[in-house]
Amino acid sequence: RQHCQLVEQLLLRRCAEFYEGKGIPARRLGSLKAAANLAKELAELDRQDSASLKSECRRLGVPADHLRQQELLELHREISVWRALPAAELRLECRAKSVACPQPQSLITEDELKELLVDALLIEKCEAWYERRGLPVRKLGSVKAAMKVAEKWEQLDSLSEGGLLFKASAFSIHVDKDCKRAEVIERVKQAMLWSELPLKELQRIARAHGLPGRETQTKELLHRLTSTLWPPPPPPPPEPKPKPKPMKFERFEHFNFGSPNFQNFKKPVPPSKASKNLMHHFNTLGIAPNSGAAEIKKAYRKLALKYHPDKNLEASKEEASRRFREVAEAYAALNQFLG
């Protein structure tokens, strides 16, 4: 095996000048096989038209609509070389271009490290273009994420009013009826940008707006942030309940037990919810605090008949009138409480 490696190194030295004459850094690639594969890839690039090259650039996250054919080819050749280089050579490339090398937080494979290094080089190359359009590509972490946001932003201008409001509601963004279209678009753009940020960056933004930022899911934190910045208006205060009409004394023969004041109630009163005043009314009617509607009505009718002024003698009429008023007030209060 060592012998084969020595032979390969000798062949690489012999053929390096041939490949380097075609713009392929064979020595940096480390093997003839890698150099041959890269030469094949570059030859295929030369056969592609502008539309295909631009489409591939968009897939990679590289803005290229403003580039000509030759510029597109040079860009793709450079990216192809970066992707073919080993991680050690990519680190040297970053240092040569004054690009900070990413520091992985955990153990990753060689291919994953290469992808991070290539992303760092692409961010450096495209940062100015994205920053002019309000996209912080470094915070997003990759040009692919930046291109994804840029494409979503482009689609907003063609949305109808209903489609735009639907987008806003999907991000928990409240839109007032007086809110202008341009303002709604800016809110949705901001939410779309936040949706592509790494979780740690989004947590930092949330804390800057006074939120704890402890959520561990990007979607949950995003909706908390947007609903805090653009909340719906508070609900109107409830209308005060009308005061119960005072009971009028009527002659017994005209006393109407079917009036609204004497309608059945649908639920009993839990003893735990009965206040002292309500307990007094229950005691006035002579029933337990958990009595139902039928029992309350029955007790009231019985006592109303007993203490009605027309049913009592002159000597006890004053006392009967007082008791009748207490019974009527107790029934009206319980009616209001349970209604």
C-alpha positions in Angstrom: 0.0 0.0 0.0 2.8 2.4 0.8 4.4 1.6 -2.5 1.2 2.5 -4.3 1.0 5.8 -2.5 4.6 6.6 -3.5 3.8 5.8 -7.1 0.7 8.0 -7.0 2.7 10.9 -5.6 5.3 10.6 -8.3 2.6 10.5 -11.0 0.9 13.5 -9.4 4.1 15.5 -9.6 4.6 14.4 -13.2 1.1 15.4 -14.2 0.6 18.4 -12.0 1.8 20.9 -14.6 -0.6 19.5 -17.2 -3.6 20.0 -14.9 -2.5 23.3 -13.5 -2.2 24.6 -17.0 -6.0 24.0 -17.2 -6.6 25.8 -13.9 -6.8 22.7 -11.8 -4.6 22.8 -8.6 -3.6 19.1 -8.8 -1.0 19.4 -6.0 -3.5 21.0 -3.6 -6.2 18.4 -4.5 -3.8 15.7 -3.3 -4.5 12.9 -5.8 -4.7 12.3 -9.6 -8.2 10.9 -9.2 -9.5 14.2 -7.6 -7.8 16.2 -10.4 -9.3 14.0 -13.1 -12.8 14.3 -11.6 -12.5 18.1 -11.3 -11.3 18.3 -15.0 -14.4 16.3 -16.0 -16.7 18.6 -14.0 -15.2 21.8 -15.5 -15.5 20.4 -19.0 -19.2 19.8 -18.4 -19.6 23.4 -17.1 -18.1 24.7 -20.4 -20.9 23.0 -22.3 -23.7 24.6 -20.3 -25.6 27.7 -21.4 -26.2 30.9 -19.3 -29.7 29.8 -18.1 -28.4 26.5 -16.7 -25.5 28.2 -15.0 -27.7 30.8 -13.4 -30.1 28.1 -12.2 -27.3 26.2 -10.6 -26.1 29.5 -9.0 -29.5 30.0 -7.4 -29.5 26.5 -6.1 -26.2 27.2 -4.4 -27.4 30.5 -3.1 -25.2 32.6 -5.2 -26.8 35.7 -6.9 -25.9 35.6 -10.6 -28.7 37.2 -12.6 -26.5 40.2 -13.4 -23.5 38.1 -14.6 -22.6 37.3 -18.2 -21.7 33.9 -19.6 -17.9 34.2 -19.0 -18.4 35.6 -15.5 -20.7 32.7 -14.7 -18.2 30.2 -15.9 -15.4 31.7 -13.8 -17.6 31.8 -10.8 -18.6 28.1 -11.2 -15.0 27.1 -11.8 -14.0 28.8 -8.6 -16.8 27.1 -6.6 -16.0 23.7 -8.1 -12.4 24.0 -7.1 -13.3 24.9 -3.5 -15.7 21.9 -3.3 -12.9 19.6 -4.5 -10.2 20.8 -2.1 -9.6 18.9 1.1 -10.4 20.6 4.4 -6.8 21.5 5.2 -6.4 23.3 1.9 -9.8 25.1 2.3 -8.5 26.4 5.7 -5.5 27.9 3.8 -7.8 29.3 1.2 -9.9 31.1 3.9 -6.8 32.5 5.5 -5.5 33.8 2.2 -8.8 35.6 1.6 -8.9 36.8 5.3 -12.1 34.8 5.9 -12.7 33.6 9.5 -12.7 29.8 9.6 -15.8 28.4 11.3 -15.3 26.6 14.6 -17.6 23.6 14.9 -19.1 23.1 18.4 -19.0 19.4 18.1 -17.2 16.6 16.2 -18.1 16.6 12.5 -17.0 14.6 9.5 -14.5 15.8 6.9 -17.3 16.5 4.4 -19.4 18.5 6.9 -16.3 20.6 7.7 -15.7 21.2 4.0 -19.2 22.4 3.6 -18.8 24.9 6.4 -15.6 26.2 4.9 -17.1 26.6 1.5 -20.1 28.4 3.0 -17.7 30.8 4.7 -16.0 31.5 1.4 -19.3 32.0 -0.4 -20.6 34.4 2.3 -17.5 36.5 1.9 -18.0 36.6 -1.9 -21.7 37.4 -1.8 -22.0 39.4 1.4 -22.1 42.9 -0.2 -24.9 41.9 -2.7 -27.1 40.5 0.1 -26.4 43.4 2.6 -27.5 45.9 0.0 -30.9 44.1 0.0 -31.2 44.1 3.7 -30.2 40.4 4.2 -27.7 39.8 7.0 -26.1 36.7 5.3 -23.5 36.2 8.1 -26.3 36.0 10.7 -28.2 33.6 8.5 -25.2 31.4 8.4 -25.2 30.4 4.7 -25.9 31.8 1.3 -28.5 29.2 0.7 -30.6 30.5 3.6 -30.1 34.1 2.3 -31.2 33.1 -1.2 -34.3 31.3 0.2 -35.3 34.5 2.1 -34.6 36.7 -1.0 -36.9 34.5 -3.2 -39.7 34.7 -0.6 -39.4 38.4 -0.5 -39.7 38.6 -4.3 -43.0 36.8 -4.2 -44.6 39.2 -1.8 -45.0 42.0 -4.4 -47.2 39.8 -6.6 -49.5 38.7 -3.8 -53.1 40.0 -3.7 -54.4 41.8 -0.6 -56.0 38.6 0.6 -52.8 36.6 0.0 -50.7 39.1 1.9 -53.1 39.1 4.9 -53.0 35.3 4.8 -49.2 35.4 5.0 -49.3 37.8 7.8 -51.7 35.7 9.8 -49.5 32.6 9.3 -46.8 34.5 11.2 -49.3 35.7 13.9 -48.9 39.2 12.7 -52.0 41.4 13.4 -52.9 43.9 10.7 -55.2 46.9 11.5 -57.7 47.9 8.9 -55.8 51.2 8.5 -52.4 49.5 8.0 -50.9 50.3 4.6 -49.8 47.5 2.2 -46.1 48.6 2.3 -46.1 48.3 6.1 -47.7 44.9 6.0 -45.0 43.7 3.5 -42.2 45.0 5.8 -43.7 43.1 8.8 -44.0 39.9 6.7 -40.4 40.3 5.4 -39.1 40.7 8.9 -40.9 37.5 10.0 -39.6 35.6 7.0 -36.1 36.7 7.8 -36.4 35.6 11.4 -37.8 32.2 10.4 -34.5 31.4 8.7 -32.2 32.6 11.5 -30.4 30.1 13.7 -32.2 29.6 17.0 -29.5 31.3 19.1 -29.6 34.4 16.9 -33.4 34.5 17.2 -33.2 34.1 21.0 -30.9 37.1 21.1 -33.4 39.2 19.1 -36.2 38.1 21.4 -34.3 39.2 24.5 -33.6 42.5 22.8 -37.3 43.0 22.6 -37.9 42.2 26.3 -38.9 38.5 25.9 -37.2 35.7 27.9 -36.2 33.8 24.7 -36.2 30.4 26.4 -38.1 28.6 23.7 -36.3 25.7 22.1 -38.2 25.7 18.9 -37.7 28.4 16.3 -41.4 28.4 15.2 -42.7 28.8 18.7 -40.3 31.6 19.5 -41.0 33.3 16.2 -44.8 33.4 16.8 -44.2 34.7 20.4 -42.0 37.5 19.0 -44.3 38.6 16.2 -47.5 38.5 18.4 -45.6 40.7 20.9 -44.5 43.3 18.4 -47.7 43.4 16.4 -50.4 42.3 18.8 -54.2 42.4 18.2 -56.1 45.2 19.9 -57.4 44.4 23.4 -61.0 43.2 23.5 -63.6 45.9 24.4 -64.7 45.9 28.1 -67.8 44.0 28.8 -71.0 46.0 28.9 -72.3 46.4 32.5 -75.3 44.2 33.3 -78.5 46.1 33.8 -79.6 46.5 37.4 -82.5 44.3 38.4 -85.8 46.2 38.4 -87.3 46.6 41.9 -90.2 44.3 42.6 -93.6 46.0 42.6 -96.3 44.9 45.0 -99.5 43.8 43.3 -102.7 42.6 44.5 -102.6 38.9 45.1 -105.1 38.0 42.5 -103.0 39.8 39.8 -99.6 38.5 41.0 -97.9 37.0 37.9 -95.6 34.0 38.7 -94.9 33.6 35.0 -93.2 37.0 34.7 -89.4 37.1 33.7 -88.5 37.6 37.4 -89.8 34.1 38.2 -88.4 32.1 35.3 -86.6 28.8 36.1 -82.9 28.8 36.5 -80.8 26.2 34.7 -78.1 25.4 37.3 -77.8 25.2 41.0 -75.5 27.4 43.1 -72.3 25.6 44.3 -72.0 26.2 48.1 -68.4 27.3 47.7 -69.4 30.2 45.4 -72.1 31.5 47.6 -71.0 34.8 49.2 -72.3 36.0 52.6 -75.0 38.1 50.9 -76.1 35.2 48.8 -76.2 33.0 51.9 -78.5 35.5 53.5 -80.8 35.3 50.5 -80.8 31.5 50.7 -81.6 31.7 54.4 -84.4 34.2 53.7 -86.0 31.7 51.3 -85.3 28.9 53.8 -83.4 26.7 51.4 -79.9 25.2 51.1 -77.2 27.1 49.1 -77.0 24.3 46.5 -80.7 24.4 45.7 -81.6 24.2 42.1 -83.9 26.5 40.1 -87.0 24.6 40.8 -86.4 24.6 44.5 -85.7 28.3 44.6 -88.9 29.1 42.7 -91.0 26.8 44.8 -89.7 28.3 48.1 -90.3 31.8 46.7 -93.9 31.1 45.7 -94.7 29.5 49.0 -93.3 32.4 51.0 -94.8 35.0 48.7 -98.3 33.5 49.3 -97.6 33.4 53.0 -96.5 37.0 53.4 -98.5 38.8 50.7 -100.0 41.9 52.4 -103.5 41.1 51.1 -103.4 37.7 52.9 -102.6 39.1 56.3 -104.7 40.9 59.0 -104.2 44.6 59.7 -102.3 43.8 62.9 -99.6 41.8 61.1 -99.8 43.6 57.7 -96.7 45.8 58.4 -94.5 42.8 59.4 -95.9 40.7 56.5 -95.0 43.5 54.0 -91.4 43.7 55.4 -91.0 39.9 55.1 -92.6 40.0 51.6 -90.0 42.6 50.4 -87.2 40.5 51.8 -88.4 37.4 50.0 -88.8 39.3 46.7 -85.3 40.8 47.1 -83.8 37.4 47.8 -85.4 35.9 44.8 -84.4 38.7 42.5 -80.8 38.6 43.8 -80.5 34.8 43.2 -82.1 35.3 39.8 -79.4 37.8 38.8 -76.6 35.7 40.3 -77.5 32.5 38.5 -78.7 34.2 35.2 
